[in-house]
Protein backbone atom coordinates (compact mmCIF):
# COMPACT_ATOMS: atom_id res chain seq x y z
CA UNK A 1 0.00 0.00 0.00
CA UNK A 2 2.85 2.39 0.82
CA UNK A 3 4.28 2.14 -2.70
CA UNK A 4 0.84 3.02 -4.12
CA UNK A 5 0.54 6.17 -2.03
CA UNK A 6 4.15 7.19 -2.59
CA UNK A 7 3.86 6.63 -6.33
CA UNK A 8 0.76 8.81 -6.64
CA UNK A 9 2.27 11.50 -4.44
CA UNK A 10 5.31 11.47 -6.70
CA UNK A 11 3.18 11.94 -9.82
CA UNK A 12 1.42 14.86 -8.13
CA UNK A 13 4.72 16.39 -7.01
CA UNK A 14 6.13 16.02 -10.53
CA UNK A 15 3.09 17.73 -11.98
CA UNK A 16 3.42 20.57 -9.48
CA UNK A 17 7.02 21.12 -10.51
CA UNK A 18 6.09 21.48 -14.14
CA UNK A 19 2.56 22.83 -14.28
CA UNK A 20 0.79 26.10 -13.98
CA UNK A 21 -2.90 26.66 -13.51
CA UNK A 22 -4.58 24.36 -15.98
CA UNK A 23 -2.94 23.52 -19.30
CA UNK A 24 -1.01 20.52 -17.95
CA UNK A 25 -1.95 17.32 -19.79
CA UNK A 26 -0.52 13.92 -18.96
CA UNK A 27 -0.06 11.45 -21.79
CA UNK A 28 1.83 8.23 -21.14
CA UNK A 29 3.25 6.52 -18.11
CA UNK A 30 5.77 3.82 -19.01
CA UNK A 31 6.97 1.46 -16.30
CA UNK A 32 9.98 -0.67 -17.28
CA UNK A 33 10.43 -3.39 -14.66
CA UNK A 34 14.09 -4.38 -14.32
CA UNK A 35 15.39 -7.89 -13.55
CA UNK A 36 16.01 -6.91 -9.90
CA UNK A 37 12.42 -5.62 -9.43
CA UNK A 38 13.34 -1.96 -9.66
CA UNK A 39 11.52 0.12 -12.25
CA UNK A 40 12.48 2.91 -14.59
CA UNK A 41 9.40 5.09 -14.90
CA UNK A 42 8.80 7.64 -17.66
CA UNK A 43 5.91 10.09 -17.31
CA UNK A 44 5.18 12.12 -20.47
CA UNK A 45 3.12 15.32 -20.39
CA UNK A 46 2.65 18.59 -22.22
CA UNK A 47 2.70 22.16 -20.99
CA UNK A 48 1.42 25.42 -22.37
CA UNK A 49 4.04 27.91 -23.57
CA UNK A 50 3.63 29.89 -20.35
CA UNK A 51 4.14 26.80 -18.23
CA UNK A 52 7.22 25.91 -20.27
CA UNK A 53 8.71 29.30 -19.42
CA UNK A 54 7.82 28.88 -15.75
CA UNK A 55 9.39 25.41 -15.81
CA UNK A 56 12.63 26.81 -17.22
CA UNK A 57 12.77 29.42 -14.44
CA UNK A 58 11.76 27.10 -11.56
CA UNK A 59 14.81 26.81 -9.26
CA UNK A 60 16.25 23.50 -8.01
CA UNK A 61 13.53 21.33 -9.56
CA UNK A 62 15.84 18.31 -9.83
CA UNK A 63 16.82 18.64 -6.16
CA UNK A 64 13.21 18.92 -5.05
CA UNK A 65 12.21 15.86 -7.06
CA UNK A 66 15.26 13.91 -5.82
CA UNK A 67 14.31 14.80 -2.24
CA UNK A 68 10.76 13.58 -2.81
CA UNK A 69 11.99 10.35 -4.37
CA UNK A 70 14.41 9.72 -1.51
CA UNK A 71 11.73 10.43 1.11
CA UNK A 72 9.24 8.14 -0.59
CA UNK A 73 11.46 5.28 -1.74
CA UNK A 74 14.85 5.51 -0.02
CA UNK A 75 18.36 6.40 -1.09
CA UNK A 76 18.34 4.10 -4.12
CA UNK A 77 15.68 6.18 -5.90
CA UNK A 78 17.06 8.53 -8.51
CA UNK A 79 16.00 11.17 -11.02
CA UNK A 80 17.10 10.18 -14.51
CA UNK A 81 15.61 13.09 -16.48
CA UNK A 82 13.38 16.08 -15.81
CA UNK A 83 12.29 18.28 -18.68
CA UNK A 84 9.29 20.31 -19.78
CA UNK A 85 7.99 17.20 -21.59
CA UNK A 86 8.81 14.27 -19.31
CA UNK A 87 10.17 13.06 -16.03
CA UNK A 88 12.06 9.79 -15.66
CA UNK A 89 13.07 8.20 -12.42
CA UNK A 90 14.20 4.85 -11.04
CA UNK A 91 12.44 3.24 -8.09
CA UNK A 92 14.16 0.32 -6.31
CA UNK A 93 11.94 -2.59 -5.29
CA UNK A 94 8.94 -1.45 -7.33
CA UNK A 95 7.93 -4.99 -8.30
CA UNK A 96 7.99 -7.98 -6.01
CA UNK A 97 10.35 -10.62 -7.40
CA UNK A 98 9.37 -14.24 -6.73
CA UNK A 99 12.18 -16.65 -7.60
CA UNK A 100 12.03 -20.39 -8.09
CA UNK A 101 12.40 -22.52 -11.22
CA UNK A 102 11.01 -19.46 -13.01
CA UNK A 103 11.02 -15.83 -11.94
CA UNK A 104 7.75 -13.96 -11.47
CA UNK A 105 7.34 -10.20 -11.13
CA UNK A 106 4.34 -8.65 -9.40
CA UNK A 107 3.73 -4.93 -9.75
CA UNK A 108 1.59 -3.02 -7.26
CA UNK A 109 -1.83 -1.75 -8.24
CA UNK A 110 -1.92 2.04 -8.59
CA UNK A 111 -5.11 3.71 -7.37
CA UNK A 112 -5.60 6.45 -9.95
CA UNK A 113 -9.09 6.91 -8.49
CA UNK A 114 -7.45 8.37 -5.36
CA UNK A 115 -5.57 11.16 -7.15
CA UNK A 116 -7.97 13.88 -6.01
CA UNK A 117 -7.68 12.97 -2.32
CA UNK A 118 -3.88 12.76 -2.65
CA UNK A 119 -3.73 16.18 -4.32
CA UNK A 120 -5.62 17.67 -1.38
CA UNK A 121 -3.29 15.90 1.05
CA UNK A 122 -0.24 17.09 -0.90
CA UNK A 123 -1.39 20.71 -0.99
CA UNK A 124 -2.55 20.67 2.62
CA UNK A 125 -5.69 22.39 1.33
CA UNK A 126 -3.48 25.45 0.80
CA UNK A 127 -5.26 27.69 -1.71
CA UNK A 128 -2.01 29.01 -3.22
CA UNK A 129 -0.51 25.55 -3.78
CA UNK A 130 -3.90 24.14 -4.74
CA UNK A 131 -4.21 26.71 -7.53
CA UNK A 132 -1.23 25.11 -9.26
CA UNK A 133 -2.44 21.53 -9.07
CA UNK A 134 -4.17 20.44 -12.28
CA UNK A 135 -7.58 18.83 -12.10
CA UNK A 136 -7.10 15.27 -10.89
CA UNK A 137 -8.22 13.74 -14.18
CA UNK A 138 -5.44 15.64 -15.97
CA UNK A 139 -2.84 13.99 -13.72
CA UNK A 140 -3.97 10.49 -14.66
CA UNK A 141 -2.06 9.30 -17.74
CA UNK A 142 -4.00 8.53 -20.92
CA UNK A 143 -2.06 5.28 -21.27
CA UNK A 144 0.05 3.21 -18.88
CA UNK A 145 2.39 0.54 -20.22
CA UNK A 146 4.24 -1.94 -18.03
CA UNK A 147 7.19 -3.71 -19.66
CA UNK A 148 8.87 -6.71 -18.03
CA UNK A 149 12.52 -7.81 -18.41
CA UNK A 150 11.67 -10.31 -21.18
CA UNK A 151 9.92 -7.61 -23.25
CA UNK A 152 6.35 -8.68 -22.38
CA UNK A 153 4.05 -5.65 -22.04
CA UNK A 154 0.68 -4.90 -20.52
CA UNK A 155 -1.03 -1.69 -21.63
CA UNK A 156 -4.00 0.03 -20.01
CA UNK A 157 -5.87 3.08 -21.28
CA UNK A 158 -8.00 5.71 -19.63
CA UNK A 159 -10.57 5.13 -18.21
CA UNK A 160 -8.86 2.53 -16.04
CA UNK A 161 -10.81 -0.46 -14.66
CA UNK A 162 -12.33 0.63 -11.33
CA UNK A 163 -10.19 3.79 -11.54
CA UNK A 164 -7.04 1.78 -10.85
CA UNK A 165 -4.08 0.38 -12.67
CA UNK A 166 -4.31 -3.27 -11.66
CA UNK A 167 -1.46 -5.25 -10.18
CA UNK A 168 0.20 -7.34 -12.87
CA UNK A 169 2.02 -10.62 -12.34
CA UNK A 170 4.22 -11.95 -15.12
CA UNK A 171 6.45 -15.02 -15.12
CA UNK A 172 9.69 -15.00 -17.10
DAFEN-V249698 format. One record per helix or strand of 3 or more residues. SS is the DSSP state (~ for helix, > for strand). FROM is the first residue (numbers start at 0). TO is the last residue. If there is no record, write none. Layout:
SS	FROM	TO
SS	FROM	TO
//
This chain:
~	1	17
>	24	32
>	38	45
~	48	56
~	60	72
>	77	81
>	85	90
>	95	98
>	102	105
~	111	122
~	126	129
~	135	138
>	142	146
>	152	156
~	160	162
>	168	170
//
